[in-house]
Amino acid sequence: MVSVVTLISMIIQIFIWLLIANAILSWLVAFNVVNTRNQFVATVGTFLYKITEPLLRPLRNIIPNFGGIDISPIVLILLLIFVQNLMWEYLVR
């Protein structure tokens, strides 16, 4: 059972890092540091969007708009850490 929880925990950690990378890339695009016409940037941006958006979209529908500030990645990261801690606390005894 410990190995299954460890695997799920590692997948959650990778997803958290993908959420952070998506947020940083969106800031870099918004401030014109990187250009989405660059093929590599466009490919990475599309990949990160397709991976993270299915979990972020329902949160964006629930969380109110804070004037252009998207806090849904932060909320999702906190929820994932909470689920991860619950797994370790209740499934591994």
N, C-alpha and C positions, 0 to 999 in steps of 0.2 A: 504494500500500500504506500510505503514511503516513496518508492521510485515513481509511482504514478503522480503523487502530489508534487514531487520534485520536477517532473516533466511539465505538468500544468503550470507550476510556479515559474519555470523558465520561459514558457510561452507567454505568460502574462508580462514578465519582465521585458521580453523582446517587443511586445506590443506597446508597452509604456515608452520604450525608446523610439519606436516608430511614431507615436503620438508627439513626442518632443521634437523629433526631426521634422514632422509635418508642420508644427507650429513655427519652428525656426525658419523653415523654407518659406512659409507664407509671409513672415515678417520681411525676409530678404527680398521677396518679390514685391511686396507692398512699398518698400523703401527704395526700389530700383537698384539694389545692390547686385542682384542677378537678373538675367533676362530670360523669360520663358521661351523666347525664340531660339535659344540655345537648345539643341536636341537632347543633350544629357540632362539639363535642368528640367526640360519638359517631360522626359521619361521618368525621372525620379519623382517629380511632382505628381504625375498621373498615377504612378505606383502607390505613393503614399496616400493620395486621395482615395483610391479604390480600396485600399486596405483599411483605412481609418474611418471613412465616411459611414459605413453601415452601422457602426456603434455611436458615432457622433450625431447623426441626423435625428434619432429619437430624443436625445438630450436637448438638442437645439429647439425642438418643438415644445419642450417642457420649460426650459430655463427662459426667463424673460430677457429681453434685449437690454443691454447696458450701454447703449449709445455707441455701437460699433465695436465694443470689446467683446470678444467671444471667449467665454470662460468654460465652454463645454469640454475642451481637452483637460482642463484642470479638474473638473468634476469627475470626468471619466477616469483619470489617473487615480484620484482619491478612492473611487468606487472599486477599481481594480486592486489597489493595495488593501482595501478592506476585505475583499473576497479572498485575496491571497492569505491574509492573516487568519481569516476564518477557516480556510482549508488546513492550515498548519495547526491551528488550535483544536479543531474538532475531528479532523480526519486522521491525524497522526497522534496516536496515544499509545 
